[in-house]
Amino acid sequence: EKVALFRFLFRGREDVYAQRWESPDGRSGYSPKTDRDWQAYYAAKPEDRKRVDKETRKNIPLTDGAIHAHLAGKQTLGVYPLLLDETCWFLAVDFDKKTWMEDSAAFLATCRELKIPAALERSRSGKGAHIWIFFERPVPAGLARRLGSLVLTRTMERRHQLGLDSYDRFFPNQDTMPKGGFGNLIALPLQKVPRESGFTEFLDDEMRVYPDQWSFLASVRRTTRSAAERLISEALQHG
């Protein structure tokens, strides 16, 4: 039930997902999870191997098992929010500098004011936050991002003396699918290891961790396309 709820909310591309890696020299990042044809790779000439690898590797679809492993702390996953038809199930807003707590709280307050359901997650590092806005059905990425821009603008108008210096980006960060790519990815929340420090968990408006994360997620409402379009239209009419 938890895996089903998790997949219901944090829906991105299901034909491909990303997995976090760490190298011995301390570097880390995310890469698409793929099945690689090593036989074809080593059979090719050295100068052709990069091309052959790209042509033969196959993306591995997201499964319940992969999500369960993420929640159990066995691996860390990321999803690609931008779907093939350039729509998305959610918009996430990233805050990651020193004032992340004040800025994300102000953004969340604007969401409340506009009656946009939103959920605040403390990021993996503990030094930032993601605010998630979920949609009832996939909406055009451009529409989702315009909604996010509206909330940002309103928030800056409300606290113009401070600005929103910690705002970093939206997920998805593109209106259209980049050629040969997937668009940007976002790390999924509730990974067991950082959760032990209270990170990748959801916080209330007072920045306190919800004692029952799953009950909170089950209560999260989703925004309709018509509501998003109405808010944007009203904002344009009022300048």
N, C-alpha and C positions, 0 to 999 in steps of 0.2 A: 504494500500500500504506500509506503514511503517513497519507493522508487517510482511508482506510478504518479504520485503527486509531484515529485521532483521533475519528472520528465514533462508533465503537463504544464508546469510553469516556465521552466527554463528551456524552452524549445528553440533550437536553431536548426541548422542543417542536420539531418539524420543519416545522410549517406557518407558523412565524413565528420571526424572530430579531432581535437588536438590533445596531445599528452605532454605533460611537463617533463623535461629532462634536466639533468645536472651532470656536468663534466668534472673530471678529476681536478681541473685547474680552477674550479669555483664558478665557472660560467653556468647559466641556466636559461631556459627558454621553453617555448612550446613548438611542437611540430605536428603536422598531420599524422595520424596513425595509419600506417600503410602496410601492405603485404608486398614485399620486394622480391623480384625474380633474380636471385643471386646467381643462378646458373647462366642466365642470359647476360648478366652483368660481367661475370668473369670470362665468358666466352667471347666477349667483344674486345676489340683493340682498346688499349688504354685511352687513346684520344677520343674514343666513341662511348666510353662507359657512362659518362654523365648523361648523354643523350639517351642511351639505351635504358638507363635506370629510370629516367623521367617517363619514357614511353611505356615501360613495362610495369611500373609500380601501380598498385591498385589501392584505392582508399578503402579503409575498413569501416563499415557502418557502425553507428552508435547502438549499443545493446544494453539491456537491463543489467547484465553482468558487469559491464564497464562502469555503469553508474553505481552499482553496489560496491565495486572495488574503490571507487572514488570516495564514497561516503564512509567506507570502512578504513580509509587511510592507506590503502595499498598502492594507489596511484593518484595523480592530480590531473583532472581533465579540464579542457576548455571547449567552448562551442563557438561556432561561426553563426552569428545572428542573421546575416543576410542570406535569405533563401534564393533559390535559383530564379524565381520570378520577381526578384528584387522587392520582396515584402519581408516583414519580420513579425515575430510573435511578441517581442518586447523591445523596449528602449532602456538601456542602462546608461547612467551618467557617472563619470569617474571623477573623484576628487582625491588628490594625492599629494598636496603640499602641507605646510605647517598649519594652515588655517582650515584644514579639511573638516574638522568637527563643527566649527561655527558655520562654514559655508554650506555644508550638507544639511545642517539643521535648518538654515534659512531656505534652502531649496525645497526641503520637505514641507516647511510651513507654507510656502507658496502653492505646492501641490494640494495641501489641505484646503487652502483658500479657494482654489479653482475646482475643488472637488475631483481631483485626479488621484485615484488610489495609487499609493507608492510604498515601497518597502526599502528600508535602509540597511545595508549590509556592511559591516566593518571588513576591510579587505584583508588579504592573506598576510600582508606585512604588518598590519595593525596600525599603519601610518596613513590610512586613507579610507575611502568609503566608495561603495557603489549604491546608487539609488535606482531601483528597478521599477519600471512602469510596464505592466502586462496588458496585453490586448486580448479581447474576446476571440477575435479572428485575426489572421495575418493582415497587416495594413501596409501600404506602400512605405518603404523606408524613408522616402522624402517627407511623407506626412508625419511619421513618428519623430523625425529629427526636427521638423518645424514645431511640433508640439514641445519638444525639449527646449528649443530656442526660445519659445514663448515663455516658458517657465523661468529660464535663465534671465531673460530680459526683465520680467516682472520682479524677480528676486533682486536684481541689481538696482532696480528703481526703488525698492523698499529699503535697501541698505547700501545706497550709493556711496556713502562715506567710507565703506570698507572694501567694496568690490567683491569679486569672486576669484581671487588669485589662485585658489587651489583647484578650480575647475580644469580638467585636462581634456576630456573628449567624450563623445557619445559612442555607444555600441548599439547598432552598427554605425560606423563612421563614414559610410558611403551611401549615396542614393542609388547608385547603380553598381553592378558587379564588375570589379576590375578584370580586365582581360587576363586570362591565365591564372587568376588567383581566387581566393575565397572571401576577401574582405577581412576586416580585423576580427580577432577572437577575443572572448572574455573568459577568464577563469571562472569555473563554477564554484558556488559557495558550499559551505557545510562539509569541507574536507576534514576528516577526523583529526589529523595531526595539528593544524593551526587552531582547530576548535578548542583544543586543550588549553590554549591561551586566551580564549574568547574571541578569536579572529575567525573570519569567514562566517560569522553568525549575524543574525538580524537583531537590530536594536530598536527600542521604542523612541518616542520623541524626546525623551530625557537622556538618551544615549546609554540606556541600560539594556543588557542582553535579555531578550524574552526567555523566561524560564523553560517554556516548551516551544521549541522552534517549529515543530511540526504542526502544532495547533495554530500557531500564528500563520504559517504558510497556508494552511487549509482555510483560513479566514480572509485571505487576501482577495480583494475584488479586482476585476479586470475592466479596462476601459474599452468602450465601443468606438468603432470608427466614426460614427455619427457624432459622438461627444467630442472627439478630437477635432473633427472638422468644424463643429460649431464654435469651439473655443478659439480656433485660429481665425475663423471668419469674423467673430466679434472683435478680436484684437485688431484686425485689419480695418474694420469699420471705425474703431475708436482711435486709430492712429497709434 
